[in-house]
Amino acid sequence: MKIVFLALTLLSVAASAGALAHSGTEQEEKACSRDVQRFCRKLMDQGDFTILACLKENRSKLSPACRYVLVSHGQ
C-alpha cells in the first residue's frame, strides 16, 4: 500500500513543481491500488518511478478510476 501512496505522490510532484508537499488522497490511492497489484506487483520492490511507468504502460488495461487519477495528475 505504501508503494501506491508513493507512486501517487510522484504523480502529484510531476503535475507541478509546487506540489512537493501534496500527496495522493486516500481515494486516489484506492483507485489505483488494485491495478498496481494486478499489473505491477512484480515491480513493487523497484521503486516508485518504476511503478508509475508500469501504470502508464498498462494504461489501456487500468480501471477507469485509476486512468482518471493518472490524467488528473498530468500523466
C-alpha positions in Angstrom: 0.0 0.0 0.0 2.9 2.3 0.7 4.1 1.9 -2.9 0.8 3.1 -4.3 0.8 6.1 -1.9 4.4 6.9 -3.0 3.5 6.5 -6.7 0.6 8.8 -6.3 2.9 11.3 -4.5 5.1 11.2 -7.5 2.2 11.8 -9.8 1.4 14.9 -7.8 5.0 16.1 -7.9 5.2 15.5 -11.7 2.0 17.6 -12.1 3.5 20.7 -10.7 6.7 21.8 -9.0 4.8 23.3 -6.1 3.2 20.0 -5.3 6.0 18.6 -3.3 4.0 18.7 -0.1 0.9 17.3 -1.8 0.3 13.6 -1.8 -2.4 11.4 -3.4 -5.6 11.3 -1.5 -6.8 8.1 0.1 -9.5 7.9 -2.6 -6.8 8.2 -5.3 -4.7 5.6 -3.6 -7.7 3.2 -3.5 -8.4 3.9 -7.2 -5.1 2.5 -8.3 -4.2 0.0 -5.6 -5.9 -2.9 -7.3 -4.3 -2.0 -10.7 -0.9 -1.8 -9.1 -1.4 -5.3 -7.5 -2.7 -6.7 -10.8 -0.2 -5.2 -13.3 2.8 -4.1 -11.3 3.2 -6.5 -8.4 6.5 -8.0 -9.5 8.0 -4.5 -9.8 6.9 -3.2 -6.4 10.4 -3.5 -5.0 12.0 -1.5 -7.8 10.8 2.0 -6.7 8.1 4.5 -7.3 9.1 5.7 -10.7 9.0 2.1 -11.9 5.5 1.7 -10.5 4.4 4.9 -12.3 6.0 3.7 -15.5 4.2 0.4 -15.2 0.9 2.1 -14.7 1.5 4.2 -17.7 2.5 1.2 -19.8 -0.7 -0.6 -18.8 -3.0 2.5 -19.2 -5.4 0.8 -21.6 -5.9 -2.1 -19.0 -6.3 0.1 -16.0 -9.6 0.7 -14.3 -11.4 3.9 -15.3 -10.8 5.4 -11.8 -7.1 4.8 -12.0 -6.8 6.2 -15.5 -8.6 9.3 -14.2 -6.1 9.7 -11.4 -3.2 9.5 -13.9 -4.8 12.0 -16.2 -5.8 14.4 -13.4 -2.1 14.4 -12.3 -0.8 15.1 -15.8 0.3 11.6 -16.6 
